[in-house]
């Protein structure tokens, strides 16, 4: 196994950071450079990386996302799926007037462009994670950035076509504190060939048997199955419901593009 494969294999989320080891300027530059060298649709770079240095803003994110470690992270990067830059470019260069003159509809970006931009942003984010790991710097994704759209829009002055898709926290591990990788599903449940495969109830139980054994005491105490427990948190938990509400708001400009 070469060094790159080892970094990928050993990577684990880091939520506690050594407050005596800041991330130096050269390391930040390397992380950002690596993000910007990631693959991007048509070389259009449909994303923006917003570095959050303001301690008050980081504390607010810790509150809205429900993760106190955000406030103490030496480096916090917000990855935005971003078409606003291109919309502004089109309009600054009279594309709407050109469309009118040529009897062609001018429209703002729709859902397909949002998904493309989300891919761009997330690929860039993962490239930054691997670059950081190669420098001995850990990271943690925060998906809860999808919640509290009104707060985040105001806090970071986000325009309509800049969609906050993920937040990343970076920092050095605390010396002597081991990071443990999470187990993954057996490959046969994830890797399909030529056709999508659906699984029987028995297969699905086997897929989750180790996780079920790990949480056996919790499940007995709650009187729930693993499926019930997972559904309750993933689909109906407070953060999940807030995320649903918030994402619906964020999607409005993309799902109802203006055409003129």
C-alpha positions as CSV (number, residue, x, y, z in Angstrom):
1,X,0.0,0.0,0.0
2,X,1.5,3.3,-1.1
3,X,1.4,6.5,1.0
4,X,-1.7,7.9,-0.7
5,X,-3.7,4.7,-0.2
6,X,-2.5,4.6,3.4
7,X,-3.8,8.1,4.0
8,X,-7.1,7.3,2.5
9,X,-7.4,4.0,4.4
10,X,-6.4,5.4,7.8
11,X,-8.3,8.7,7.7
12,X,-10.8,9.2,10.6
13,X,-12.9,12.2,11.6
14,X,-11.2,14.5,14.2
15,X,-13.4,16.5,16.6
16,X,-10.8,17.5,19.2
17,X,-7.9,19.7,18.3
18,X,-4.6,20.5,19.9
19,X,-5.0,24.2,20.9
20,X,-1.2,24.6,21.2
21,X,-0.7,23.7,17.5
22,X,-2.2,26.3,15.1
23,X,-2.3,25.5,11.4
24,X,0.4,27.5,9.7
25,X,0.0,29.7,6.7
26,X,1.8,27.3,4.4
27,X,-0.4,24.4,5.4
28,X,-3.6,26.5,4.8
29,X,-2.3,27.4,1.4
30,X,-1.6,23.8,0.6
31,X,-5.1,22.7,1.7
32,X,-6.7,25.5,-0.4
33,X,-4.5,24.8,-3.4
34,X,-5.4,21.1,-3.3
35,X,-9.1,21.9,-3.1
36,X,-8.8,24.1,-6.2
37,X,-6.9,21.5,-8.1
38,X,-9.9,19.1,-7.7
39,X,-11.9,18.0,-10.8
40,X,-14.6,20.5,-11.8
41,X,-17.3,20.4,-14.3
42,X,-16.2,22.1,-17.5
43,X,-13.4,23.8,-15.5
44,X,-16.1,26.3,-14.4
45,X,-15.3,25.8,-10.6
46,X,-18.9,25.9,-9.5
47,X,-18.0,26.5,-5.9
48,X,-16.7,29.0,-3.4
49,X,-14.6,28.2,-0.3
50,X,-15.5,30.6,2.5
51,X,-12.8,30.6,5.3
52,X,-14.4,31.4,8.7
53,X,-11.8,33.1,10.9
54,X,-14.2,35.3,13.0
55,X,-14.4,33.6,16.5
56,X,-18.0,34.9,16.9
57,X,-19.0,33.4,13.6
58,X,-17.4,30.1,14.6
59,X,-19.3,30.2,17.9
60,X,-22.5,30.8,16.1
61,X,-21.9,27.9,13.8
62,X,-21.2,25.7,16.8
63,X,-24.7,26.7,18.1
64,X,-26.6,26.3,14.9
65,X,-24.9,23.1,13.8
66,X,-25.0,21.6,17.3
67,X,-21.3,20.8,17.5
68,X,-19.2,22.7,20.1
69,X,-15.9,21.6,18.5
70,X,-16.5,24.0,15.6
71,X,-15.8,27.0,17.9
72,X,-12.3,25.6,18.7
73,X,-11.3,24.4,15.3
74,X,-8.1,26.2,14.1
75,X,-9.4,26.2,10.5
76,X,-13.0,26.2,9.4
77,X,-14.0,26.1,5.7
78,X,-17.5,26.5,4.3
79,X,-17.9,25.0,0.9
80,X,-20.6,26.6,-1.2
81,X,-22.2,25.2,-4.4
82,X,-21.9,28.5,-6.3
83,X,-23.6,29.6,-9.5
84,X,-23.9,33.3,-8.3
85,X,-20.5,34.1,-9.8
86,X,-21.6,32.9,-13.2
87,X,-25.0,34.6,-13.0
88,X,-23.3,37.9,-12.1
89,X,-20.8,37.3,-15.0
90,X,-23.6,36.7,-17.5
91,X,-25.6,39.8,-16.4
92,X,-22.6,42.0,-16.2
93,X,-21.9,41.2,-19.8
94,X,-25.4,41.8,-21.2
95,X,-26.3,38.2,-21.7
96,X,-30.0,39.0,-20.9
97,X,-30.1,41.7,-23.5
98,X,-28.4,39.4,-26.0
99,X,-31.0,36.7,-25.4
100,X,-33.8,39.2,-25.9
101,X,-32.3,40.5,-29.1
102,X,-31.9,36.9,-30.4
103,X,-35.4,35.9,-29.1
104,X,-33.8,33.4,-26.8
105,X,-35.0,32.8,-23.2
106,X,-32.7,34.0,-20.5
107,X,-33.0,31.8,-17.4
108,X,-31.4,31.5,-14.0
109,X,-29.8,28.2,-12.9
110,X,-32.1,25.3,-12.0
111,X,-31.9,22.1,-10.1
112,X,-29.6,20.3,-12.5
113,X,-27.0,23.1,-12.2
114,X,-27.3,23.0,-8.4
115,X,-26.5,19.3,-8.4
116,X,-23.5,19.8,-10.7
117,X,-22.3,22.6,-8.4
118,X,-22.8,20.4,-5.3
119,X,-20.6,17.7,-6.9
120,X,-17.9,20.4,-7.7
121,X,-17.9,21.7,-4.1
122,X,-17.8,18.2,-2.5
123,X,-15.0,17.0,-4.7
124,X,-13.0,20.1,-3.8
125,X,-13.8,19.5,-0.1
126,X,-12.6,15.9,-0.2
127,X,-9.4,17.0,-1.9
128,X,-8.8,19.5,0.9
129,X,-9.3,16.7,3.4
130,X,-6.7,14.4,1.8
131,X,-4.2,17.2,1.5
132,X,-4.7,18.0,5.2
133,X,-4.2,14.4,6.2
134,X,-1.0,14.2,4.3
135,X,0.2,17.1,6.5
136,X,-0.8,15.4,9.7
137,X,-3.9,17.6,10.0
138,X,-7.2,16.0,10.8
139,X,-10.7,17.1,9.8
140,X,-14.4,16.6,10.3
141,X,-17.3,17.2,7.9
142,X,-20.4,18.9,9.4
143,X,-23.5,18.2,7.4
144,X,-25.7,20.2,9.8
145,X,-24.7,23.3,7.9
146,X,-27.8,22.5,5.8
147,X,-30.0,23.7,8.6
148,X,-30.8,27.2,9.8
149,X,-30.7,28.8,6.3
150,X,-31.8,32.2,7.4
151,X,-29.1,32.5,10.1
152,X,-26.3,31.3,7.8
153,X,-27.5,33.5,4.9
154,X,-27.4,36.5,7.1
155,X,-24.2,35.6,8.9
156,X,-22.2,35.1,5.7
157,X,-24.2,37.4,3.3
158,X,-25.0,34.5,1.0
159,X,-26.7,35.4,-2.3
160,X,-29.5,33.3,-3.7
161,X,-27.3,31.1,-5.9
162,X,-24.7,30.2,-3.3
163,X,-25.8,27.0,-1.5
164,X,-23.9,26.0,1.7
165,X,-23.4,22.3,1.0
166,X,-20.8,21.3,3.7
167,X,-18.6,22.6,6.5
168,X,-15.2,21.3,7.3
169,X,-13.2,21.7,10.5
170,X,-9.4,21.1,10.5
171,X,-6.9,20.9,13.3
172,X,-3.9,18.9,14.7
173,X,-4.8,15.8,16.7
174,X,-4.2,15.9,20.5
175,X,-1.0,14.1,21.2
176,X,-1.5,10.6,22.6
177,X,-5.2,10.5,21.8
178,X,-6.0,7.8,19.3
179,X,-8.3,8.3,16.4
180,X,-10.4,5.2,15.5
181,X,-11.7,4.5,12.1
182,X,-15.4,3.7,11.7
183,X,-16.2,0.3,10.2
184,X,-17.8,0.2,6.8
185,X,-20.3,-2.1,5.3
186,X,-19.1,-5.2,3.5
187,X,-18.2,-4.3,0.0
188,X,-20.9,-6.5,-1.6
189,X,-23.6,-4.2,-0.2
190,X,-22.1,-1.1,-1.9
191,X,-20.3,-2.3,-5.0
192,X,-22.6,-3.5,-7.7
193,X,-21.7,-4.4,-11.3
194,X,-23.8,-3.5,-14.4
195,X,-27.1,-3.4,-12.5
196,X,-28.4,-2.0,-9.2
197,X,-29.2,-4.8,-6.8
198,X,-31.8,-4.6,-4.0
199,X,-31.4,-6.8,-1.0
200,X,-33.6,-9.1,1.0
201,X,-34.6,-8.5,4.5
202,X,-32.2,-11.2,5.6
203,X,-29.3,-9.6,3.6
204,X,-30.0,-6.2,5.1
205,X,-29.9,-7.7,8.6
206,X,-26.6,-9.2,7.8
207,X,-25.3,-5.9,6.5
208,X,-26.1,-4.2,9.8
209,X,-25.5,-7.2,12.2
210,X,-22.2,-5.8,13.6
211,X,-23.8,-2.4,14.3
212,X,-26.8,-4.0,15.9
213,X,-24.6,-6.0,18.2
214,X,-22.7,-2.8,19.1
215,X,-25.9,-1.0,20.2
216,X,-27.6,-4.1,21.6
217,X,-27.8,-2.7,25.2
218,X,-29.2,0.7,23.9
219,X,-31.8,-1.1,21.8
220,X,-32.9,-3.3,24.7
221,X,-33.2,-0.3,27.0
222,X,-35.2,1.7,24.4
223,X,-37.3,-1.3,23.3
224,X,-36.6,-0.5,19.7
225,X,-35.1,-2.2,16.7
226,X,-32.1,-0.8,14.9
227,X,-34.3,0.2,12.0
228,X,-36.7,2.1,14.4
229,X,-33.8,3.8,16.2
230,X,-32.1,4.8,13.0
231,X,-35.3,6.1,11.4
232,X,-36.1,8.2,14.5
233,X,-32.8,10.0,14.4
234,X,-32.1,10.2,10.6
235,X,-35.6,11.0,9.5
236,X,-37.5,12.5,12.4
237,X,-34.8,13.9,14.7
238,X,-34.8,17.6,15.6
239,X,-31.8,18.3,13.4
240,X,-33.2,16.3,10.5
241,X,-36.5,18.1,10.5
242,X,-34.7,21.5,10.7
243,X,-32.5,20.4,7.8
244,X,-35.6,19.5,5.7
245,X,-37.2,22.9,6.4
246,X,-34.0,24.8,5.8
247,X,-33.1,23.0,2.5
248,X,-36.6,23.7,1.2
249,X,-35.9,27.4,1.7
250,X,-32.5,27.2,0.1
251,X,-33.8,25.3,-2.9
252,X,-36.4,27.9,-3.8
253,X,-34.3,30.0,-6.3
254,X,-33.1,26.8,-8.0
255,X,-36.5,25.0,-8.3
256,X,-38.3,28.0,-9.7
257,X,-35.7,29.6,-12.0
258,X,-36.8,32.9,-13.5
259,X,-37.2,32.9,-17.3
260,X,-37.4,36.1,-19.3
